[in-house]
Amino acid sequence: MTGQETVLSVRDLSVRLPRDGTDIQAVRNVSFDLRQGEMLGIAGESGSGKSMTLMAILGLLPRRAHREAESIHFAGQRIDTLGPAAMRSLMATGIATIFQDPMTCLNPVMTVGSLLEEVYLTHFGGARRVARDRAVDMLERVGIPEARKRLNQYPHELSGGLRQRVMIAMALICEPKVLFADEPTTALDVTVQKGILDLILELRRDIGLAVVFVSHDLGVIYNACDRVAVMYGGEIVETGPVGEILSAPTHPYTAALIRCIPRIESGPRGRLSPIPGQVKVMSGDLQGCQFRERCPIAIDSCATQTPPLVKAGPDRWVRCPVRTDGTVPELHP
């Protein structure tokens, strides 16, 4: 991906959510670049800030949430200063999104055809016949059989896999440059998951789509993505090429996530290795490393030293005072 044009650049993005007289630091100082045709995975436990990061980029935050950023640029244009109308246009023709649960995102009283036509007509106008033909074309492109017949069906008449394909068709009908895929295979069985992933990879290859793929499934990220950013406590703790990060993690949290994956060689009675404790609420004093209470290699300075994201190799960065000091043995997943 070296030399490819950067289509999305995020610098020092933070999100605060007021609650009970204090602020929840949902996202903290997140920075990344997404290059044309690249697939970036964002991994981490629930509550780590993955989906909130995407929603903050798009300005789709709760009313009382407060977003701060040094800058967010899309295709050379700064977008964190845009108003609501301009962002609505950008979200279809520039950055489209596939949400987690298509059943709750698709309007249950609108047919598939009406849903697709509305998106197209809102942004391009023209005759409804043209929009309907475009809808059929998109349904065929995402692999839905008998596409014209599906136009008259309602979301509840489709299987989970077909609903997710309709969501992808809606996201791509205006030919965006970037796709945010927020847990797009959640609640789907394994065979349907593979079909959805293959479709996203095929579209990426055919039309040069850049993708940010959010998932807690490291196996999916390993097989689909070029780079990965691992998030914990609202911040990126490790990032780099997916093969290098997942085969030789530098941050103890990344290594712990990999150890949680069941292994075939362990057999049916093999023991899982869960991470002790849970993701804490990011509020109050956030001094030190936020993973320290769950970390097997934490030292005293982890409670006082707030680690920056520092270079750990070619195109690799890590946020860990212990690992960057080189004071512990290599971590094995």
Buried (B, 14 or more C-beta within 10 A) or exposed (E): BEEEEBBBBBBEBBBBBEEEEEBBBBBBBBBBBBBBBBBBBBBBBEBBBBBBBBBBBBBEBEEEBEBBBEBBBBBEEEBBEBEEEEBBBBBBBBBBBBBBBBBEBBEEEBBBBBBBBBBBBEBBEEEEEBBBBBBBEBBBBBBBEEBEEBBEBBBEEBEBBBBBBBBBBBBBBBEBBBBBBBBBBBEBEEEBBBBBBEBBBBBBEEEEBBBBBBBBBBEBBBEBBBBBBBBBBBBBBBBBBBEBBBEBBBBBBBBBBBBBBEEEEEEEEEEEBEBEEEBBEBBEEBEBBBBBBBBEBBBEBBEEBEBEBEEBEEEBBBBBBBBBEEEEEEBEB
